[in-house]
Amino acid sequence: MAQAKITRKDALLYGGAAAGGFVVGGAAVTAVAVAVENEKAPVAGAPIVARYVDGDLPETDPGSDAWGDAQPTLVALAAQQIAQPFLEETLVTELDVRALHNGSSVALLLEWDDDSVDDLDGIRRYHDAVAVQLPTAPGAAPVLTMGAPGIPVHILQWRATWQRDIDSGGKTGVDQIYPEVIHDVMPDDVLPPRTAQLYWVAREAGNPLAQVRRTTPVEEVVAEGFGSVTHLPKQTASGHGVNEDGRWRVVVAVPSARTGVGAPLEPGSSWPAAFAVWLGSEENRGGRKHIANWQTLVLEAKA
């Protein structure tokens, strides 16, 4: 069976599709808001309709009954073949996406099959992850390649490692991979906290990957093309992920206002949205990922 791949040509050809359309088999389709009934079967290639909710959203609860009100959309995934390092084989072919919003926040539930939970990083060990990419401005979708100079995108990435940090109450790593490891004396053992912090250079510099305490498993960044990812100083995204019966169910949520990042995600508007999935067990990391071409996210108007 031929492996699905998205090439540089695909990204350039289809990346500029209008925000009101998406690509299925090379044809442009116009997004139309549709009525949603509880628990319909996923529809391949349909617009992702964010149902309006009058109240709080299940921003950290992938098992909430509220998700039953959202129409699931089946999004096709393919091996990333636009830029090195390529992903050679497609092992996750589809992502189940549904969305809700309440005028103040937008939440997406992302589901994919993965019977291996990878939530620790180490030597030749990588984590599971999923990301949502949105333009910062309305209109035509930018190229798929994480934006371009002068055309930034807003990316929300959930990491299984960060979820484990939160669930365990602290940063996990060497001690969990190698339970019998023996440490030398550490700075925290002999120095006052503020002085000891200076010896953890990455933490002192604010590197988000090195932080001991986390408040969210979702990192919020902006980018203007490959190699330009920038961690936002104010992190507003939230979420939660669980793996049950060989399937990840991950919520990614963000305030609608997107203050200081981009135009607001207003009720009644439509936005391009793209996705990416990483399988840690298959050494997916960086550009070695499964990606989806631009889809259409429709934010239902308030009743």
Beta strands, then each sheet from edge to edge (+ up, - down):
strand 1: 5-7
strand 2: 21-24
strand 3: 27-30
strand 4: 43-44
strand 5: 48-52
strand 6: 73-76
strand 7: 78-81
strand 8: 94-101
strand 9: 105-113
strand 10: 129-135
strand 11: 153-159
strand 12: 218-223
strand 13: 230-231
strand 14: 238-244
strand 15: 247-255
strand 16: 270-278
strand 17: 290-299
sheet 1: 1+ 7+ 17- 5- 8- 6+ 4+
sheet 2: 1+ 7+ 17- 16+ 10- 11+ 12- 13+
sheet 3: 1+ 7+ 17- 5- 8- 9+ 15- 14+
sheet 4: 2+ 3-
end
